[in-house]
Amino acid sequence: MSDKEIDEKGVNENDVWQISFLAPSAKERIGYPTQKPVALLERIIRCASSEGDLVLNPFMGGGTTIAVADKLNRKWIGVDQSVQAVKVTELRLHQQTDLFTNLYANSYTLQLHKYDYDALRSKDAFEFESWIIGQLGGVAHGKKGGDAGVDGTAADGAPVQVKRTEGVGVNVVKNFSVSAKQFDKAGFEKRVKAGAPVGYIVAFSFSKGAVQEVARLKNQENLSIKLVTVESIIPVSRKPSLSFEANELSREADGARVIELVVKGESPGGVEFYSWDFSYISSEGFKPSVIMDRDGVQRHSFAGGVHHIAVKAVDNDGLENMEVIKLKVNGVVEQLK
C-alpha cells in the first residue's frame, strides 16, 4: 500500500492493537516508572509462545512480562541489575499465585547479589556445610556424622571443617590440627614442608583465642591453618529491622475506622521500599495489597473486628523482613500482641 493510499484509507485495523495506556490511577499500576500494561504483554506472549514454553526477560523492570508469563503457564527466566526490579517482580508473583491452578507457582529460584545472614545461620547444618564448601571451590564429603572433624576438601586437596556459628574458639583449632593430620598423613606432611595450609576452617567469625592459636601453631609447629569467614567467600548482609505504629484518623458512618499505618525500617544498605498485605492469612502467604510504598505510610479503612496486617521492608541489597500486626477495631483501636 502506498503512502497516498494509507493517507486516504487509513491503517488496516488488523495491523493495530487497541491497548489503553496505563493511567496514573489504573488498578494494575504499582508505581514502577517503566511499567507496561498487562494486556500488551498478554497479547505478545500468547502470540509468540505456547503453554510450557520458556520466556526470557533480561530487563525485568516492573515485572509485567514475568508476572504474565507465569499466569499464562509459561516457564520463565528474569534478569535485572536492579534489586528493586527483582523484588518487585517477586512480590507481583506472590500477589497472583494460585497453587491450585498455576503449574509453575513457587517453583522458581531467586538469586540476589547478597545472602541473608539470618537465613544462612538458620539453614540446615548439613545442607549449609555442603553448600559453603562448594562456594569455596571444594568438594563436600556428604557424610552426616562420623566425619572425624573433616567435612570436605578444598580445591588444593586440603581438608575443610565447617562451623555454622559465630566466635569459633581455640579448641576447634586445636582439634582440627589433629584431624587434618589423621585425614591424610602424607598430604599433611607434604603441605607442612611446603608451608601450605594443612586445612581450612570455615565459620561466620572466630574468637581472639582461635586467631592466637593459629599463630602459635605456625610459629611453634610450622602448621598453617587458614581461618575463612563465610563473608570472605560470599557477600552477606543482614535483613532490615522494623518498627510499627497505628493511629486512628477518623470514624466512618458504618463504624469502620480509617487507620494510618506507619512503618520504619532500618538496614545497613538502606530501605528501598515497603509492601503491605492488609488481609494477611499465614496459610496463604504474603499477597501484597500495595507492592511499592517508598514512604512507609498507608491509610486504610478497617471494619470492626480483628485484622492481621503484614508489612515487608525491602532494602537495597534485596533482603527483606516482614512484620505481622494484629489490629483490633472495636470501639477503640488496639494493636495486639
N, C-alpha and C positions, 0 to 999 in steps of 0.2 A: 504494500500500500504506500502510495507516495505521500509526501508531506502535505500536498494540497488536499488529497483525499481525506487524510486524518483531520485537517482543519475543518473540512466540510462535514464529515460524518461523525467525528469524534472517535474515541478509542473503543474498540470492541469490549463489551462487558466481561467476556471470558478472560481478558488479559489484566483485569483489575481485581484485587482483593479488597473488599469493602470492610476494613477493620478500623474501629474507632481508636483514636489515641487515648492514652491514659490521662484522664482528667485529674487534677490535684485532689479531688475528693473521691476518686474511684475506690471502691471497696477493696480491690486487689492491690492497691498501691501500698507499699511497705516503707517507702522513704528512701530507697536506694536510687541515686541520681540517674543511672543509666537503665533503669528497669524497662523491660519490653512487655507488651500486652500478652497475656496467656493465649488469647485467641490466635495471635500471629504465630507463636511457636507451636501451638497445636496443629495448625494447618501445615506448617513446614515439616514437622516430624511425621505427621500422618502420610503426607505425600512422598516423603523421602525414605521411609522405613516401615517395617512390619513389627508386630509384637515379637519380643525376644531379640531383636537386632540391637547392635551397640551404637550408642550416640556419644560422640566425643565433643566436649566443650572446653577448650583450653583457656578461655577467658570467661569465667562463670559470672562475674559481676553480681547482679541481684538474684541469680539462681533460677530464673524463669525456665531456661532450657532444661536444666536438670530436674526441676520440680515437675515439669510437663512430661519429660521422658519417663520419669518414674511412674507418674499417674497413668501413662499410656502403656505401661508394662514393657518398656524398653530397658535393656541394660544400659549403663552409662558410666562414663569417666569424666570427672570435672576437675579442672585445674585453675588456680589463680594465685598470683603473687600476693594478693591482699588477704590477710587473715580475716578481715571483716567480711569479704565476699564468701569465703569458705564457711564461716559460721552462720551467716545469713542464709546461705543455701541449706545448711544442715537444719536450721530452725524451720525453714519452709517445708522440708521433708517431714519433720515432726508434726507440723500443722496439718498435713494432709494424709498422714499414714493411717492405713486401714489394714490391719493384719489379716483380715478375712478375705479381702479382695485383691490386694496388691501382691503380685508374685515376688517382687524384689524388696519389699519393705523390710527395713532393719538388716539387710544383707550386705550393706556397704561398709567399707573401712575408711575412717577419717584419719588423714596423716597431716599433722601440723609440723612447724619447724622447731617447736619446743615440746618437751614432755612434762606432764603434770607430776610434780614431786609427790603429792599425796597419793595419786593413783599408782605410782611406781612402788611406794612404800607399802601399800595395801595389796599389791599383786601377789598371787600365789607364789610362795617362795621358790618352789621347784621351777615353775614357769619363768619367773624372773631370772633365776640363775642361768637357765639355758639361753634366754634371750640376750642378756647382757654380755655373756661370753661371745655370742655371735656378733654383737655390736663391736666388741673388742677386736674381732677378726679371728677369734679362736673357734674351737670345737668343744661343745659340752659333752660330757660323758653320758648324760641322760640316765644316771642312776639315782634312785631315791634311797638314801641311807647306805651305810657301809662303803662310803667313798674314801675313807681314810684321810679325810681332810682335803681332798683334791676333787674339784668339780668339773674340770676340763683342762684343755691345753691351749696355750696361746699360739699365735702364728709361728713363733720360733720353737715350738715344742715344749716350752717350759710349763709346769703345772700352774693352774689358776684356782684360787679359792674365792668364793663369793659370799659376802655377808650383806644381807639386805637391812642393814642397820646404820645408825649414826655412832660416832665415837668408839670405833673398834679399838680394843685395848691391847696391852702389851702381851698378854697370854696368847692371844690369837697369833701374833707374830712368832712367838717362841714355838708354839706347837706346829705352825706351818713350816718352820725351818726344818723340823724333823720329818714332817710329812713329805716335803719336797724331795728329801734325800731318799726316803723309802720308796717313793713313787717310781723313780728312775735313777738308780745309784750311778750308773755310768754317765748318763746325761748330766746329772747333778755335778759330778766331779769335773766333767768337761767344761761346764759353764763357770764353775769356780775358777778353774785355771785360766779361762778366757776373760774373766772379770765381767761376765754377762749375768743378767738376773737369773737366779735359780728358780724364781717363781714370782707370781703376781697375786696380790690380794686386792679384790675389788670391794668397795663399800661406799656408803654415802659420805662418811667422814671418818677420820682417825684421831685418836687421842694423842696428847703430847707424849705419853708413855710409849705408844706404838711407834711414833716417829723416832724417839730416842733409842728404842730397841733396834730398829732398822739400822741406825747409825752405829750402834755398838757392834752388831753382827758384822758390819762392813769393816770397821776399824780393827776389831779383835780377832775375827774368824774369817775375814775376807769373803763373807757371804753377802751377796747383793739380792735383797728382796725389794721389789717395787710395789709401793702402795699407790693404787689407782682409784681415784674418786669417780663415781658414776658421772658426775658433771663434766669430767675431763673426757669422757667417752661420747656422751650425748648431751645436747643442750637441755637444761632442766630449769623450770621456773615454778613458782607457787601460784595457785589459783587465787582469785580475789576474795577478800573478806567483805561481808555485807552487814549493814545496819538498816533498820526499817522503822517507819512510824506511819500511823494512820490518823487522819484528822477529819472530823465531820465538818462539811461545808454548809450543807443545807438539808432540809427535810421536805420531801415531796408530798403531794396531797394523798397519795396512796400508801403512805407510811414508809416508803423507801428512803434511803439516805444517800446523799451524794458525798462520797468519801474521797479525800485527797490522799493518795498513796505516795510516800516519798521513800526512796531507797538510796543509800550511799555506798558505793563500792570503793575499796582501796586495793591497789595492786602495784607491785614493783614496776610493771610495764605500763601502768595507766589503764583505766577502764575505757573501752571503746564504745559500748552501748549496753542497754538493758533490754530485756524481753519479758513480757508478762503473760501469765495464764490466769484469768480471773475466775475460772471454774475448774481448778486443778483436781484431778482424780488420779491418785497414785497408781492404780492398776492400769490406767490408760497412758500414763507417761505425760510428759510436758507437751502441751499443744498450745502454742502461743496465740493469744488474742491480739497482742501487739508485738511485732517482731523487732522493730528498731525504735528504741527510745534513747536519745542521747543525753537527756537531762535527768532521768530517773524520777520523773514526777508524772503521775497519772491521776485523772479524775474520773471516777466511775460510780454508777448508781447501783446500790445493792438493796434488794428486798429484805424484809425481816428474816432472821434465821442465822444459821452458821455457814460461813463461806470459807473455802480454802483457796488461797491466792498464792501462786508460785511466781517468783521473780528470779531471773538469771542475770548475772553480770558477766559480760564477756570482755576480757582485756585484750591489749594489743598483741599479746603472744598467742591469742586464740584459746586461752584457758578460761574456764568458766566455773562459777559456783552458783548454786541455787538455794534459795531460802523459801520455805513454805510457811505462810502466815495463816493462822486460824482466826477469823474475824467474826465476832458475834454482833449482830444488829438486832436489838430488841429493847426499845426504849432508849437505851444508850448504846454507844459503840464501844466494844471491848476487844482488845487484842488478847487472845487466849494463848496459853502455852500449848 
